[in-house]
Each structure stands twice: as C-alpha cells, then as structure tokens.
Amino acid sequence: MFPDDATGLRKVVALLRITLGILILVTWADNLTKGTYSGGGISGLFEYIFDENGGGVAFYRAIIEGTILQAPAAFGAFQLVAEFLIGAGLLFGLFTPLAGSGAAFFFFNLFLAYWGGQEWIWTYVLLIVSAVVVALTRSGRAWGIDTWLLARRGEPGLKFLR
C-alpha cells in the first residue's frame, strides 16, 4: 500500500506538506483581516492566550512579556512576513527543510503559549511532528519547486538541506 522508495514516500508526505501550507496561509489571511499583525493585535492575542485562556508556561510567558510585548508592532510585522513565507514555502515546496523547520518552531511556540490553557494542547504536538516529518523527508522534491531547484542547481551545499 505504501511506496517503498524515497520518491514515493515524498509524494505521500507532500500531501501533508501542502495541507500544512494551506492551513498556515488560511490562518495568515484570517489574522491579516482581523488585524492580528498590528501592535494592538499582537498585544491582544497574547492577552487572550495568557489571561483569558489561562495559557502559557511561566518561563515562556516571561520571555514574551520581556521581548515581543515590548515592541509588538515590530514583532507583528515580522510575524506577518514569517508566517506567509513559511506557508508559501510549504504549499509550493520551496526550501522545504527550512519551511518545515520554521513551521515546527512556530507550532512549538504556540504549544508553549497555550500550555495550561483551555485549548486541546495535542493539536500543537500533531502540528509539530507533521512539520518535522515534512522537513526531514525533503517533501518539496515531490510536486514542489525544490524538484526544479535540484535539477537546475544540484544538491545544496548545506548538508541540512540535502
């Protein structure tokens, strides 16, 4: 039933990669229309997560309050660009190991932020594991721009990207 070669496996995992890309981009578009990426939007998001939702591991909450909430507009602009690039990279299979790693890091941050709150925390565990699988299997080499890059430029110089 499952393919026994790397190319076949990448095609199976490419479905997961594309799904994660769509999930991130749909959420990104929703956050964009709601103003989440503005300074007030970022502050409001963390106020909801930490206060109303009751989430946040103590050390993580201290990091967020000491960094991001000191310059929420700057972080909001960064988050706007980062989420879009991660989602597009996954959807189109571009620099997939980096996009998958970025997604795993993003989802891990959500895991820490929502820990102890009212959300079902295992959602973020599933997202983290899915993103790691996408990154490690180079799934952008199936139905992705990474296939074209590999044919045109050969294996990347950085071992992590091979």
N, C-alpha and C positions, 0 to 999 in steps of 0.2 A: 504494500500500500504506500509506504513512504519511499522516496527516492534513496538510492544507496550511493549516490555520488555528490560531490560538493555543489555542482551546478544545480542539481535537483533540489538539494536542501536549501540553497539560496533562494530558489523560486518559492518554496514554501514559506521561508522566513520573510521574503519580500512582501507577502501579503500582510504580515504583521507590521513590517516597516511602513507600508503605505497606510495602513489603518492608524498607526500611531501618528503619522504625519497629518492625516486628516483630522484626527482628534485634537491635536495641538493647534492646527490652523483654525478650526471651527471655534475652539475656545478663545484663541487670539482675537478673532473677528468679533466675538461676543464681548470680550473685555474691551476692545477698541471702541465699540459703540456705547458701552456703559461708562467710558471714561476711566477705567481702572488704571491706565498707564499714566495718568496725571499725578501730580504730587498729592492732591487730596484723595484721589482714587487709591493710590498705594497705601496711604495712611489709613484710609477707611477699610481696606482689605485686611490689613494686619490688626486693626481694632476689632474687626469682626472675628478673625481667626483666634486671636488671643483672649479677647474679653467676652464677646457674645457667645462664641463657640466653645470657649474654655480650653483651647488647644495650646500647644507649644511646650516643648521640652525647655526647662529653665535656662540651660546654657545657650540654647539656640535663640530663645526669646531675648536674652541679654545681648547677643550678637546683633540681632535685627534692630533692637532699640538703640544700640550704640553706633550702628553704621547706616543702614538703609533709612531708618526713620529720621536720621539727622539731615538727609538730603533726598527726600522722597521723589522730587521732580527729576533729579538726575538718574536715580535708580529706575524710575518709571520709563524714562526714555531708553535706558539700557535694556530693560525687560521687554519693551515693545520690539526692539530690533532683534534681541536674542531669541525670543520665542518664535518670531517669524522665520528667522534663519534656520532654527532647529526644525521647525515644522516643514518648511520648504525642502530642506536637505533630506529629511526622511521621505517625504512624498515623492520627490523626484530622484532619489537615490544618489545624491551628490555629497561627496565626502562623508559617506555613511558612518565609518567608525567615529568620526568627530561628532556628527549629528546625533548618533546613538548615545555616545558618552555624555554629550550635553543634555540630552533628554533624561538620561539616568540621573545626572546631577540635579537637574530641575525637579524631577519627581522625588528624589531623596530629600530635597529642601521642603517640598510640600509634606512629605511624610513627617519630618521633624516639626513643621509648623502645626500640623493638625493632630499630632500625637496627644492623647489625653482628652481630646475634644469629643464632639458628638458625631463626627464622621466615622464611617467604617474604614479604618486605617489600612486594611488589607488591599484596598483598591490601589494604594500607592506602592505597596510591595509588588503587586502584579505588574504595574506600570514600570517600576524599576527593573525587574527581572526581564520584562519584554524588551526594554531599551538596551539592556546589556547584551541580550541574545542578538538583537539586530546589529549592534556594534561589532560583536566578536565574529559574526558569520560573514561579514562584508556583503550583506544582502543587497547593497546598491549595485553589485555586479550582476544582478538579475533584474531586468526591467528598470534599469536606472542609468543615470548619466555616468556613474562610476565605470560602467562597461565601456562606454566610449572613451573615457579618460585612460583606462587601462590599455585599450587597443592603440590609442594615439601616443601615449607617453610611457607606457610600460609600468612596471611595478614602482610604487613610490619609494623614495629614498628612506623615509622613516619606517622602521620595522613595524611600528604600531599600525600603520596604515596599509600594510600588505595583506 
